[in-house]
Amino acid sequence: MDYKRVVVTHVKADFDAIASAWAAYRLYDCDAILTVTDFEPNVYEYVGKIPNSPIVRVKPKDNIGRTQLTIVTDCKLSKRLGALSILAFNTDRLIIFDHHPAFAKDLHSQEEYIQLYGASTTIVVKRLLEEKRYISPEDAALYLLGIYEDTGLLTFSSTTVEDVSVVAELIKLGGDVTVVSDFIKRELSRTQVFILNELLINMSIVQVGGINITYSHASIDEYIEELAFLTHRMMEMEGVSVLFILVRMGGRVVLVGRSKNPAVDVSKIAARFGGGGHPYAASANIKDLELFEALDMLKINIRESIRPVRSVEEIMSTPPRFLTVDDTIDDAWHLTLKHNLNHMPIVLSQHSMLVKGIISRKDILQGIKHKLTEERVSTFMQTEFSTVSPNTTFREVEDIMLSANQKLVPVEKDGILVGVVTRTDLLRLIHEEYIRRSNYEEGTKIRLGLSRVSNITDRLKSGLPPHLYTQLETIGEFVTSEGMSAYLVGGYVRDLLMGKSSSDVDIVVEGDAVEIAKRYAAKVDARYTVHDRYKTAAVILKDGSKIDFASARTEYYSTSGAAPTVENSSLRNDLARRDFTINAMAVRIDNDFGQLEDYFGGQRDILDKKIRVLHSLSIIDDPSRAFRAVRFATRFDFKLGTHTEQLIKDADRLKLYKRLTGQKIFTELQNILQEKECIRALWMIKKYNMLSTITDVLPLSTKTEEDFNLLDELLETTHFSTSVQKRHIRFAIIFYELQAVEFKEILKRFNIPHSLAARLGALYFKSRSAYKALKGDLSASGIYRILKPLTPEEQLMLAVRLGKKNVPVRKYFDEYRYISPILKGKDISAMGIPPSKKIGELLEELRYLRLDEKLTDRAAEEAYVRSKL
């Protein structure tokens, strides 16, 4: 594992351990937080919901190697680190953060931060605040959990002023304190256990508008604290989403309400008792009512305050207009025109109304443009979609449309299409009663990475070199001053959200990117280049670094596989023209610096580990996207989305790969062969018949994978003075078993430039000739004579071809190529031979004799030369 800057903490990590490690990871811009054991259950539940977490579970046998920096948090005893203790000793720099007394300690470093605060998290976060580092609301919530856990909610005697001060700052920064009661586990007192038992015995449920409302009551003569905690514990134990409890304590009655359902605003009910709070958490002190009077009033207020949630049955369009899987694009177009429809469900048949897909007007128009009017709509339909039942609440439909970008939701009852909900249906209802989602629900969406817009400035800071981050801020300010908007787009945003490094930084401007690039170059005294056809420009700074600018644009494909025609457009349209959802996200660098724009569910697909196209005509427009889908699935260990996989199969059935030039296919194949785990991609290419226009059968076998692994091993253990193109060697390995005439035909079909075809041909033919020559029992000089004329790529190809019998090539790599005569040209010249071709020939003869150990010292070489005079 290639981690150079890591954070580790003790085994069975609690919230303070993980939160302090997380803060240290941010403070020192580390590569990962490493762990070898599971966390405490509540910690595991919380951390498991964080997208793109830097926490990496390693196995004891994994070889991490020496690190440049190791940070240890909430611990200073090596045995508490488990198998990761080695990193505290095998590092160039060790830093320790801990809040336990210093006498129990066996880890030693020159840089230690040991403070007797209530939590280790306080120590590290205090440093973040002092350095004015950005702390996101999500990070702040985790840091709060760390501090609250180890200070007993700031009640333990170990709590310090610093702990309280840091907590206050974290709350100011948007840290959600409500997560504390959800994840900090505490023991109940004897009195609390008694009250909880009574509450469980008296628990009742009433259903209002399809929502289950749970309520209960208890009575005790003495005052008890933390009824809110008892409410949370009861909700946790019984799995309820809305709960009210009434507890008589001496001469007063206390009401506590909690809600995880956005339809229930508990503050409205608390307000009727003279209390208040938030929609998801509220309370009231009731002085003028007895317990059972308050209970009767609570039941009445529940029914009066909670309005029934509107169901799909009330808002859906029925009877629905639909197509069957056997209808053609022409049929779909006529139905679209007749009823002015933008989207339609597609069912199995007129008799079986099971929904099989959805098709849009845009997809239909694309089919017509590509002259596929007689093709069945099932080829173009979206097959990944959600359906609902008539009893589903409209809020669930809203979630589907927002998070999955699904513009029409079919309504099924017992497997039969009975209606559809369109965006117009939903907007009409929202207009009638605007529903404000609770902070709880929105916070959950952000933690799960499902918000369409969120700020990721902290990730930009940690993911970019400082000079580039500063450069982006400068560009953003300049573009804003010019009255335009600018964004980071594409692969860099994807890699940033996945926690991967990337140098692929592209800027899209809503406006004239070429003009902006020229003005910016003038401002910073830099050069620029322009590509008018694609409305792009590059600014070359004085340090040699380059920044690419492109205008936000849309594009049109006149025919499948043709180069697109581009026009200026908006950011959304620019992202919509891209290949996959994970590549269709952007981050603002103008006046809303760091805001993430995700219109098509890219974050969701990163979480789901799926490669999904943006629309049904994606691969018809550009069949090379099928190769890129396979490449990204291989690189990230993702799966193809169901609909995307079907489109790739349809591309073969419709013979779309014939519309790609051989050179285009070769380029995509070479990009795939550059990937680390390309063998999986090759099997996928074979499965989907993607090279059908080049070869009938892609010659893959288990030996292909073995050869690829051997090539990787040779490249890791062998030094070459010139660059080696591994993808070229892999290409030759794949087709090596073909006959010579077949190999030449393959190269011809790929239609690659002559020089490259000659290079690949040499890999095939020269390695074959050398293979035959090495079959005998050769001397060291004989091996040298065979391998010396070959390029490094040809030598590697030969070694792979020999497999386990490649000892001669390894001998050449490790020894023979470094052996030279002791005598130099000038020495031979001094012995009476004038400068001539003869000197070179004698030097080669000396090399061969030394290789075969027939000459072992300078005197022997001189004697040999004299014998030739």
Secondary structure as UniProt FT lines:
FT   STRAND          5..9
FT   HELIX           15..27
FT   TURN            28..29
FT   STRAND          32..35
FT   HELIX           41..47
FT   TURN            48..49
FT   TURN            51..52
FT   STRAND          55..57
FT   TURN            60..61
FT   STRAND          69..73
FT   HELIX           78..85
FT   HELIX           86..89
FT   STRAND          94..98
FT   TURN            102..103
FT   STRAND          111..114
FT   HELIX           120..130
FT   TURN            131..132
FT   HELIX           137..150
FT   TURN            151..155
FT   TURN            157..158
FT   HELIX           161..172
FT   TURN            173..174
FT   HELIX           178..183
FT   HELIX           190..201
FT   STRAND          204..208
FT   TURN            209..210
FT   STRAND          211..220
FT   HELIX           227..238
FT   STRAND          242..249
FT   TURN            250..251
FT   STRAND          252..259
FT   TURN            262..263
FT   HELIX           266..271
FT   TURN            272..274
FT   STRAND          276..278
FT   TURN            279..280
FT   STRAND          281..286
FT   HELIX           291..305
FT   HELIX           312..315
FT   STRAND          323..324
FT   TURN            325..326
FT   HELIX           329..339
FT   STRAND          343..347
FT   STRAND          355..360
FT   HELIX           361..369
FT   TURN            370..371
FT   TURN            373..374
FT   HELIX           377..379
FT   TURN            390..391
FT   HELIX           394..403
FT   STRAND          408..413
FT   TURN            414..415
FT   STRAND          416..422
FT   HELIX           423..432
FT   HELIX           439..447
FT   TURN            448..449
FT   STRAND          453..455
FT   HELIX           457..463
FT   HELIX           466..481
FT   TURN            482..483
FT   STRAND          485..489
FT   HELIX           491..497
FT   TURN            498..499
FT   STRAND          506..510
FT   HELIX           513..524
FT   STRAND          527..531
FT   TURN            532..535
FT   STRAND          536..540
FT   TURN            542..543
FT   STRAND          546..551
FT   STRAND          553..556
FT   TURN            560..561
FT   STRAND          565..568
FT   HELIX           571..576
FT   HELIX           581..583
FT   STRAND          586..588
FT   TURN            591..594
FT   STRAND          595..597
FT   HELIX           602..608
FT   STRAND          610..611
FT   TURN            616..617
FT   HELIX           618..621
FT   HELIX           624..636
FT   STRAND          639..640
FT   HELIX           642..653
FT   TURN            654..655
FT   HELIX           656..659
FT   HELIX           662..673
FT   TURN            676..677
FT   HELIX           678..687
FT   TURN            688..694
FT   HELIX           702..717
FT   HELIX           726..734
FT   TURN            735..737
FT   HELIX           740..750
FT   HELIX           754..773
FT   TURN            774..775
FT   HELIX           780..787
FT   TURN            788..789
FT   HELIX           792..802
FT   HELIX           803..805
FT   HELIX           807..814
FT   HELIX           816..818
FT   HELIX           825..830
FT   TURN            831..832
FT   HELIX           837..851
FT   TURN            852..853
FT   HELIX           858..867
//
